[in-house]
């Protein structure tokens, strides 16, 4: 079987539709060679090559069109998958940093909570000790109140005793005064006795010898009167001294009584103050006990919170690791899809660049997001501008001529330029550490990229309608 027959069978070309080579006209000379070139182009994915002329090669044209459609659909499917994967990769990339921050902060919270648990435990112990001290102070204050009341009672007893003693001393003074009165009477009697003795002596002297015995008696009476006067004077001096001492004692007793009353008054005030202090200490003791109970409950709650936060920290760490793993998986998926896109890009069909440009722009956006999250470092001078990328080369090259009549084509230039301009500016700002401004530029990239994607989709649909119309 010859080569032409094998090709005819492969493409379903019947014998009735085949003109023998020997019968071909001069215009159809070299048809088999043309077919070889055509099939080689198909094998290389160059589906825009014209098939050999002639009705017999109509199936070749249909084959080329079918393969072009299949390549376009396959590339579109890969691109859509790449777009979805990259969009998810962008989400994952944006989650990496927050998840890591959440994990770190959760770990810090867990550590801080453990410190708080230790602090609350110390406070709990201190509160318990304070409660015990308050109870001891309360008991001591109750004892002080009892002692104060006992002291007031003792002062009252002392005051009454002083009053009784003062009364006894006053009575003693009155008795001493009465004795003084008796002594005065004795003095008066002694004076009269001396006068009588003097008169008797005078009368005895007048009587002469007859009154001598009487004179002796008068002398004795006079001597006795003098002794009585002296004894009376001594008694008076003693009574005066006693009265002075009694007066001093009475005065001292009065001062003692006054001091006792003042002491009682002060002790009553002290008792009132101690009572108030006792009530305050009792209230403080109750408050401290309540605080101790609350702190104990807080300690238990803090322990539970610490356990929960520790669990949350563990889950946050697992989430961060899972997000990082997911981002790594998307990187691998992105690499695999990139290889598939390279294979798809090797084929040639009219809207290839339009389809691939969609994936290019999503990948571009993902690289910028990876830069924003610290997963990738980009330099502004290493990034392509809107003329040197795949879409730019196509846009400003001859291959875009079939699309230049479409209004979407003209609209595409500015947002495409903005995508690259804002992307390069974001890289420059990140390199300078101006993160907030760089993030603003990335937001502008996303807005412009969305417009580019919309216009590319419009061009793609327009090219499809044109094929259907043809």
C-alpha positions in Angstrom: 0.0 0.0 0.0 1.5 3.4 -1.0 1.8 6.5 1.1 -1.2 8.2 -0.6 -3.4 5.2 0.0 -2.5 5.1 3.7 -3.2 8.9 4.0 -6.5 8.4 2.2 -7.5 5.6 4.5 -6.3 7.7 7.5 -8.4 10.7 6.6 -11.4 8.7 5.1 -10.9 9.8 1.5 -12.6 7.5 -0.9 -11.2 6.3 -4.2 -13.9 8.0 -6.1 -12.7 11.4 -4.8 -9.1 10.8 -5.6 -7.7 11.9 -8.9 -4.7 9.7 -10.0 -1.4 11.6 -9.8 -0.8 10.8 -13.4 -4.1 12.6 -14.2 -3.4 15.7 -12.2 -3.0 18.8 -14.2 0.0 21.1 -14.1 -1.6 23.1 -11.3 -1.9 20.0 -9.2 1.6 18.8 -9.7 3.4 18.0 -6.5 0.1 17.4 -4.6 1.5 14.5 -2.6 4.5 16.7 -1.5 2.1 19.4 -0.5 0.1 16.9 1.5 3.3 15.8 3.3 4.0 19.4 4.2 0.5 19.8 5.4 0.5 16.7 7.6 3.9 17.7 9.0 2.4 21.1 9.9 -0.5 19.4 11.6 1.9 17.2 13.6 3.7 20.3 14.7 0.4 21.9 15.8 0.5 24.5 13.0 -3.2 24.3 12.2 -3.3 27.5 10.1 -1.4 25.8 7.1 -3.6 25.5 4.0 -4.3 21.9 2.8 -3.4 20.8 -0.7 -5.8 22.2 -3.3 -8.4 20.0 -4.8 -11.7 18.5 -3.8 -10.0 15.2 -2.9 -8.3 17.0 0.0 -11.5 18.5 1.5 -11.2 16.2 4.5 -7.8 17.6 5.2 -9.3 21.1 5.5 -12.0 19.7 7.9 -9.3 17.9 9.8 -7.2 21.1 10.1 -10.3 23.0 11.3 -11.2 20.3 13.8 -7.7 20.1 15.2 -7.6 23.9 15.5 -10.9 23.9 17.4 -9.6 21.1 19.6 -6.4 22.9 20.2 -8.3 26.1 21.0 -10.7 24.3 23.3 -7.9 22.3 25.0 -5.9 25.5 25.5 -9.0 27.3 26.8 -9.7 24.5 29.2 -6.1 24.5 30.4 -6.2 28.3 30.7 -9.5 28.3 32.6 -8.0 25.7 34.9 -4.8 27.8 35.3 -6.9 30.9 36.0 -8.9 29.0 38.6 -5.8 27.5 40.2 -4.0 30.8 40.2 -7.0 32.6 41.7 -7.1 30.0 44.4 -3.4 30.3 44.7 -3.8 34.0 45.2 -6.3 33.4 47.9 -4.0 30.8 49.5 -1.0 33.2 49.2 -3.0 35.9 50.9 -4.0 33.5 53.6 -0.4 32.4 54.3 0.7 35.7 56.0 -2.5 36.2 58.0 -2.6 32.5 59.0 1.1 32.8 60.1 0.3 36.0 62.0 -2.7 34.4 63.6 -0.6 31.4 64.6 2.1 33.6 66.1 -0.4 35.8 67.9 -2.3 32.7 69.2 1.0 31.3 70.4 1.8 34.6 72.0 -1.7 34.7 73.5 -1.2 31.2 74.8 2.1 32.2 76.4 0.6 35.4 77.8 -2.4 33.4 79.1 0.0 31.0 80.9 1.7 33.9 82.5 -1.8 35.3 83.4 -2.6 31.9 84.9 0.5 32.1 87.0 -0.3 35.6 88.0 -3.9 34.8 88.9 -2.7 31.8 90.8 -0.4 34.1 92.8 -3.3 36.5 93.3 -5.5 33.6 94.4 -2.9 32.6 97.0 -2.5 36.2 98.1 -6.2 36.7 98.3 -6.5 33.5 100.4 -3.7 34.8 102.6 -5.4 38.2 102.8 -8.7 36.5 103.7 -7.0 34.5 106.5 -5.3 37.7 107.7 -8.6 39.5 107.6 -10.2 36.8 109.6 -7.4 37.0 112.1 -7.7 40.8 112.2 -11.5 40.4 112.7 -10.9 38.0 115.6 -8.3 40.4 117.0 -10.7 43.3 116.7 -13.4 41.4 118.4 -11.0 40.7 121.2 -10.0 44.3 121.3 -13.7 45.3 121.5 -14.1 42.9 124.4 -11.0 44.2 126.1 -12.1 47.8 125.6 -15.5 47.0 127.1 -13.8 45.2 130.0 -11.5 48.2 130.4 -14.4 50.6 130.5 -16.0 48.4 133.1 -12.8 48.4 135.1 -12.5 52.2 134.8 -16.1 52.4 136.0 -15.3 50.2 139.0 -12.2 52.3 139.7 -14.2 55.5 139.5 -16.8 54.1 141.9 -14.0 53.0 144.2 -12.3 56.4 144.0 -15.7 58.0 144.7 -16.2 55.8 147.7 -12.7 56.4 149.0 -13.1 60.1 148.5 -16.3 60.0 150.5 -14.6 58.1 153.2 -11.7 60.6 153.2 -14.3 63.4 153.4 -16.0 61.8 156.3 -12.5 61.4 157.9 -11.9 65.0 157.3 -15.2 65.9 158.9 -14.4 63.6 161.9 -11.0 65.3 162.1 -12.7 68.7 162.2 -15.0 67.4 164.9 -11.9 66.3 166.9 -10.5 69.7 166.2 -13.6 71.1 167.8 -13.2 68.9 170.9 -9.5 69.9 171.1 -10.7 73.6 171.0 -13.0 72.8 173.9 -10.1 71.2 175.7 -7.9 74.2 175.0 -10.6 76.5 176.4 -10.9 74.3 179.5 -7.1 74.3 179.8 -7.0 78.1 179.7 -9.7 78.3 182.2 -7.9 75.8 184.3 -4.7 77.9 184.2 -6.7 80.9 185.1 -8.3 79.0 188.0 -4.8 77.8 189.1 -3.5 81.3 188.8 -6.4 82.6 191.0 -5.9 79.8 193.4 -2.2 80.6 193.7 -3.0 84.2 194.3 -5.6 83.3 196.9 -3.1 80.8 198.5 -0.5 83.6 198.7 -3.0 85.8 200.4 -3.9 83.1 202.8 -0.3 82.7 203.9 0.6 79.5 205.7 -2.9 78.4 205.7 -3.1 78.4 202.0 0.2 76.6 201.4 -1.4 73.2 200.7 -3.9 74.8 198.5 -1.0 76.5 196.6 0.6 73.2 196.0 -2.6 71.9 194.5 -2.9 75.0 192.4 0.6 74.6 191.2 -0.1 71.0 190.2 -3.3 72.0 188.5 -1.4 74.8 186.7 1.2 72.3 185.6 -1.5 69.9 184.4 -3.2 72.7 182.6 0.0 73.6 180.8 0.6 70.0 179.9 -2.9 69.8 178.7 -2.4 72.9 176.6 0.8 71.6 175.2 -0.8 68.2 174.4 -3.8 70.0 172.9 -1.5 72.1 170.8 0.3 69.0 169.6 -3.0 67.3 168.8 -4.2 70.5 167.0 -1.0 70.5 164.9 -1.5 66.8 164.1 -5.1 67.3 163.3 -4.2 70.3 161.1 -1.6 68.2 159.3 -4.2 65.4 159.0 -6.7 67.8 157.7 -4.2 69.1 155.2 -3.4 65.6 154.1 -7.1 64.8 154.0 -7.7 67.8 151.8 -4.8 66.8 149.6 -6.1 63.2 149.4 -9.6 64.6 148.7 -8.2 66.8 146.0 -6.2 63.8 144.6 -9.3 61.7 144.8 -11.2 64.3 143.0 -8.6 64.5 140.3 -8.6 60.7 140.1 -12.3 60.7 139.8 -12.1 63.4 137.1 -9.3 61.4 135.3 -11.4 58.2 135.7 -14.4 60.0 134.1 -12.2 61.4 131.3 -10.6 58.0 130.9 -14.1 56.4 130.7 -15.2 59.0 128.2 -12.1 58.4 126.1 -12.4 54.7 126.4 -16.1 55.0 125.4 -14.9 57.0 122.3 -12.2 54.5 121.7 -14.7 51.7 122.2 -17.0 53.4 119.6 -14.1 53.9 117.2 -13.0 50.3 117.8 -16.5 49.2 117.2 -16.7 51.2 113.9 -13.2 49.8 113.0 -14.4 46.4 113.8 -17.5 46.8 111.6 -15.3 48.1 108.8 -12.8 45.2 109.3 -15.7 42.8 109.3 -17.0 44.4 106.1 -13.5 44.3 104.6 -13.1 40.7 105.8 -16.4 39.8 104.0 -15.3 41.6 100.9 -11.8 40.0 101.0 -13.5 36.6 101.4 -15.8 37.4 98.5 -12.8 38.5 96.5 -10.9 35.4 97.4 -13.9 33.3 96.2 -14.1 35.3 93.0 -10.4 35.1 92.4 -10.5 31.4 93.0 -13.3 31.1 90.5 -11.4 33.4 88.1 -8.4 31.2 88.6 -10.4 28.2 87.5 -11.9 30.2 84.6 -8.4 31.4 83.6 -7.2 27.8 83.6 -10.0 26.9 81.3 -9.4 29.9 79.1 -5.7 29.0 79.0 -6.5 25.5 77.9 -8.9 26.8 75.2 -6.3 29.3 73.9 -3.7 26.6 73.9 -6.0 24.5 71.8 -6.8 27.5 69.6 -3.0 28.2 69.2 -2.5 24.5 68.2 -5.4 24.8 65.7 -4.0 28.1 64.4 -0.6 26.5 64.0 -2.2 23.6 62.1 -4.2 26.0 60.0 -1.1 28.0 59.2 0.8 24.8 58.2 -2.2 23.6 56.2 -2.5 27.0 54.4 1.3 26.9 53.7 0.9 23.3 52.4 -2.1 24.4 50.3 -0.1 27.3 48.9 2.8 24.8 48.1 0.3 22.5 46.4 -1.0 25.4 44.3 2.6 26.2 43.4 3.0 22.6 42.2 -0.3 22.7 40.4 0.7 26.0 38.8 4.0 24.5 37.7 2.2 21.5 36.2 -0.3 23.8 34.4 2.6 25.9 33.2 4.0 22.9 31.5 0.7 22.1 29.9 0.4 25.7 28.8 3.8 25.5 27.2 2.7 22.4 25.3 -0.6 24.1 24.3 1.4 27.3 23.3 3.4 25.2 20.8 0.2 24.9 18.7 -0.7 27.6 16.2 -4.3 28.7 15.9 -5.8 32.2 15.4 -6.9 33.1 18.9 -4.0 31.4 20.8 -2.5 34.5 22.2 -5.8 35.9 23.3 -6.5 32.7 25.2 -3.0 32.4 26.7 -3.0 36.0 27.7 -5.7 35.4 30.2 -3.5 32.9 32.1 -0.5 35.2 31.7 -2.3 38.0 33.5 -3.6 35.9 36.3 -0.1 34.5 36.8 1.3 38.0 36.7 -1.2 39.0 39.4 -0.3 36.0 41.5 3.4 36.8 41.4 2.7 40.3 42.7 0.5 38.9 45.5 3.3 36.4 46.3 5.7 39.4 46.5 3.2 41.2 48.7 3.1 38.3 51.1 6.8 37.9 51.2 6.9 34.6 49.3 8.6 36.0 46.3 11.0 38.8 45.5 10.6 40.8 42.3 12.6 43.7 40.9 10.9 46.3 38.9 13.6 46.3 36.2 13.2 42.5 35.8 9.4 42.8 35.0 8.2 43.0 31.4 6.4 46.1 30.2 3.2 46.0 28.3 5.0 45.8 24.9 7.5 43.0 25.7 5.1 40.5 27.2 3.3 37.8 25.1 0.1 39.9 24.7 2.1 43.1 24.0 4.2 41.4 21.2 1.0 40.1 19.7 -0.9 43.4 20.1 1.7 45.5 18.4 2.7 42.7 15.9 1.1 41.7 12.5 -0.7 38.7 14.0 -3.2 40.9 15.7 -4.4 42.5 12.4 -7.5 40.3 12.1 -8.7 41.7 15.5 -8.0 45.4 15.0 -11.5 46.2 13.8 -13.0 45.0 17.0 -13.7 47.9 19.5 -12.4 45.8 22.3 -9.0 45.6 20.7 -8.6 49.4 20.9 -9.9 49.5 24.5 -7.4 46.8 25.5 -4.2 48.9 25.2 -4.7 51.2 28.2 -5.7 48.7 30.9 -3.0 46.4 29.7 -0.4 49.2 30.0 -1.7 50.0 33.5 -1.4 46.3 34.6 2.3 46.4 33.8 2.9 49.9 35.0 1.3 49.4 38.4 2.9 46.0 38.8 6.4 47.5 38.2 5.6 50.4 40.5 4.4 47.9 43.2 7.7 46.0 42.9 9.7 49.2 43.2 7.7 50.4 46.3 8.1 47.0 48.0 11.9 47.2 47.4 11.9 50.6 49.1 9.8 49.2 52.1 6.8 51.3 51.3 4.4 48.5 51.8 1.1 50.4 52.1 1.7 52.2 48.8 2.8 49.0 47.1 -0.5 47.3 48.2 -2.4 50.2 46.7 -0.6 49.7 43.4 -1.4 45.9 43.5 -5.1 46.9 44.0 -4.8 49.0 40.8 -3.2 46.1 39.1 -6.2 43.9 40.0 -8.7 46.5 38.7 -6.9 46.9 35.4 -6.3 43.1 35.1 -10.1 42.5 35.5 -10.7 45.0 32.6 -8.0 43.2 30.5 -9.6 39.8 31.2 -13.1 41.2 30.2 -11.7 42.6 26.9 -9.8 39.5 26.1 -13.0 37.4 26.6 -14.8 39.8 24.3 -12.2 39.4 21.6 -12.3 35.6 22.1 -16.0 35.5 21.7 -15.8 37.8 18.6 -13.3 35.5 16.9 -15.5 32.5 17.6 -18.5 34.2 16.0 -16.4 35.0 13.0 -15.4 31.4 12.6 -19.0 30.3 12.8 -20.0 33.0 10.2 -17.2 31.7 7.9 
